[in-house]
Amino acid sequence: MSERLEDIAQALVADGKGILAADESSGTIKKRFDSIALDSTEENRRDYREMLFRSPAMKTAISGVILYDETLRQKAADGTPLVDLIKAAGAVPGIKVDKGAQPMPGFPGEKITEGLDGLRGRLEEYHKLGARFAKWRAVIDIADGIPTWGCVKANAHALARYAALCQEAGLVPIVEPEVLMDGPTASHDIDRCYEVTEWTLNTVFDELFEARVMLEGMVLKPNMVIAGKNAPKQASAAEVAEKTVRCLKSTVPAAVPGIAFLSGGQSDEQATENLSLMNAMGPLPWKLTFSYGRALQAAALKAWGGKRENVAAAQRAFDHRARMNGLAAKGLWRADLETAA
Ligand code: 13P
């Protein structure tokens, strides 16, 4: 595969494919395993991810996989590095490189993502281990009086510093400024989400420009424009699609090859339907696809339940979800396909 950043970015948003976000940190994967009453051991984490990476849909609907540091170094039960399973399926291995969102000093209720110190050296090692793209997630919450300009600006600046370092190291940066739909309050309506997302994305692209990031060699991973999960009035899928596309058109330069959404707490089907409606509104200046964690894995995790005898059923559940989202990336998903054999 080509090592050019532009080519890797294009591969990540190839027609009908999207990204599997399997980069849950040790804390997050423990929460996921708690839901199926399974201990979060290194072996269980390996078995779970190996099950996903060996699924047939990896070849047809998944362009890249975001890994956590541990997974990038792990081997399958038969000794094959997990990275090689991903490559054999024709997908690009990626790596989460931020060190998590921490309380931002002086800004109560807000967070700043850490991980820039020593990042240049870590990226060099990740490239040697086979990663060709990276992810950094900034978290912007909405509540009374927040976000503040200080928080939006600091997070956008860190994203731009990270993106520039990635490109220097030969990795495509996935730039993820997530305006939360499931923060501690999450009672904002869709129009407030629009306003904050527009502000955040404008600030991020200003910072990317100032940091001399090549837009052709990156992928944006934003939230959809959507009401908070506790909002009394939830927006329809048509409204989410229309407002998200409008917001992105007014903030994301056409030089960016693709936008891969996070699912952020939407139900599996909601995340698929919204994406499909947006693609059906085309032509659009960039590819629109998925980089889902929960909305791609929830059904598979449940079907697996940590038991070897459930691997085939779990892979079927994962394949189905990946296929539905692959169709949504082309604007071709329909509700009746969810139940069709
Ligand atoms: P969700 O799709 O579960 O929001 O996860 C995507 C992700 O990678 C968040 O950083």
Boltz pocket constraint, residues with backbone or C-beta under 6 A from the ligand:
constraints:
  - pocket:
      binder: B
      contacts: [[A, 21], [A, 137], [A, 176], [A, 261], [A, 262], [A, 263], [A, 264], [A, 265], [A, 291], [A, 292], [A, 293], [A, 294], [A, 295]]
      max_distance: 6.0
